[in-house]
Every structure is written in structure tokens, then in C-alpha cells.
């Protein structure tokens, strides 16, 4: 039973030391920092622009299901059912900006890089295949030259019993 614990620990250690886990941790940290930047842009730039064209900031836009949506000044409790669609729109804009930046700055360049790499690998394999084919052709030529020096029939020309079809000789 101690052997299984050792192998489990070794497997866990191998899992942790693999590059994928470290890459994932770095991606999460950078993603969190990037999310903060996008949220700051939406709240600091987009919301005031909407407020300049509208009457208030984007997150202040609401609708009321049950009229009236008021707040009791004494208790601070809201009366009515308020829908905060401005906040939802702000979050959707944050998502779209994040998705666009990730796609155009990370996914698209990586896809182009991988496509170029695959094309170079295919070209390299094509060159290797061409070299193998030309090497095979050279070996066939050497074989044919050796066969013709011995005076025997070559593999590419006749039938082996003369030059005429059907194995009949055309001599006198």
C-alpha cells in the first residue's frame, strides 16, 4: 500500500512540475489583472460618455416593474421591484471588450503562428519525402547500370527472354 502512495505523490509532483499548470496559473493572474483594467475603462470612460449623451452614468439606468420605485428616506429600504439594466449592459460591454482584446491580441496571432509552423513542418516533410524518392531513383539507376554491365536484362525494359514481346527472340 505504501507503493501506491509513493506513486500517487510522484504523479502529483509530475503534474505540478508540468508546464501546463504553471501556464494556467500565470494566465489566471494576468486575466484577473486585465479584467481590472477593462472594468476601469468601462467605468471611467464608457460610463461617463454614456452619461454625457444621456442623463446619467450607464450603471444608473434602471426600470421599475412595480410602480413606484422609491426609497424610504427613514429606513433606506427600496419599495417596488427595480431592474438594473444599466449594470447588465456595463458588464456586457466589459465582456465584449475583454473578448475582443483576447481574440485580437492573443488567439489570432497564435493561430497564425501555429498555421505558419504547420506549413513549415509540412514543407520540411515534403522535402524529406522528395529526398527519399530521389534517393530511391538513384539506387534504381545504379541497379540498372550494374545489371546492364553483367549483360543481363534490365528491370525496366524487356521481359527477360529477349526483346520481343511474348519471350520470342527476333534473331536469325
N, C-alpha and C positions, 0 to 999 in steps of 0.2 A: 504494500500500500504506500510505502514511502517513495517508491519509484514513480508512482503516478503523481505524487505531489511535486517531486523534483521536475518531472516533465511538464507539469502544468506551470510551474514557476518559470521554467526555461521558455515555454511557449509564450507566457505573458511578457517575459523580458524581451523576446524577439519581436513581439507585437509592439511594445513600447519603443524599441530602438529602430523600428522601420521608419522610413522617411514619411510615409503617409500620415502617421499620427502627428508628427511634428508639423507637417504642411497644413493639416487640418486645424491645429491649434493656432498657427500663425494666421490662417485665413479667418478664423473666428475673431481674433483680436483686431485684425485690420478691418473686418466687416463692421465690428462694433464702433470703431473709431470713425469709419466712413459714414455710418448711419448718423452719428452725431453731427458730422459736417453737413449732410443732406438736410437733417432736421433744422439746423441753424439757418441754412439757406432758405428753406421753405418759410420758417417763422420770421426770419429777419428781412427777407427780400420779397418773397412772393406774397405773403400775407399783407404787408404794407402796400404793395402795388394794387392788390385787390381792394384794400381799404381806400386807396386814392381814387379808384374808379367807382367804388361802391360807397356805402355809408359807414362801413366798419371793417375790421380785420376779418380774414377768412374764417377763423375759428369762432367768431362771434355770430355767424349766421345760423339761425335756428328756426324751427317751425313748431307750432303747438298743436297737439292732437285734441286736447280738451281745453276749451277757452275758459277763462283767460289763464295764460301762463304768467303768473306773478309770484313774487317772493314776499312773504310776510315780513315786514320790517322788524317786528318784535322778536320773532323766533328764528328768522332766517330760513325757514322751510319754503320750498317751492310748491306752488299749487298748480295743478294741471300736468299734462304729460308733454315734455319738451323733447324734440328730436334735434340732435346736434349735427346736422348735415354738413356744416362748415368744417367741423373737425374731421369728419369722414373724408371729405374732399381734400383736406390738407394731408391726411395720411395717404390717400391715393396718389396725390402729387409726389409725396416723398418716395413712395414705392416706385412710381414711374421714373423719377429722376435716378434713383439708385439702380433700377434695372437697366436703364439706358447707359449709364456710365459703366456698369459691369459688362454689358454686352459689347459696347464700342471700344472700351479700353482694355478688356481682358479676354473675353470669349472670341471675338472676331480676329484679333491679332494671333491668338493661339491657334485658331482653326487654320488661318493662312500659313502659319509656321508649320503645323503638322502636315498640311497638304504639300508644301514645298519639300518637307523632309521625306514624305512618302514618294513623291515624284523622283527625288534624288535616289532613293533606295531602289525604286523600280528601274531607273536608268542604270544604276550600278549592276542590278541583276541582269538587265538586258545585255550590258557589255560583257558580263561574265558568261552569259549563255552564248553570245557571239564568239567569244574566245574559245569556249568549249567546242562549238560547231566548227570553227576554223581549224582547231587542233585535230578534230576528227577527220576533216578533209585532208590535212597534211599527212596524217597517218595512212589514209586510204591511198593517196598518191604514192607514198613510199612503198606500200604493199604492192600496188600495181607495177611499180618500177622493178621491184625485186622479182615478181612473177615473170615479167617480160624478159628480164636478164636470164632467168633459168630456161626460158624457152617454152614455158607452159602457158595455158590460156589465162587471160586476164579475167577478173570477175565481172567487169562491166560490159565486155564486148560479145563474145561468142557463146556457144553452148557447151564447149569443151570437147567436141568431137570434130572440129573443123569449123570453117567459116560459114558454110552453107546452112540454111535452116533445115531442121529435121535430123541433123547429125551426119548428113552425107557430105563427103568430100567432093570438091569440084576439080580435082586434079586429073591428069591424063593417064 
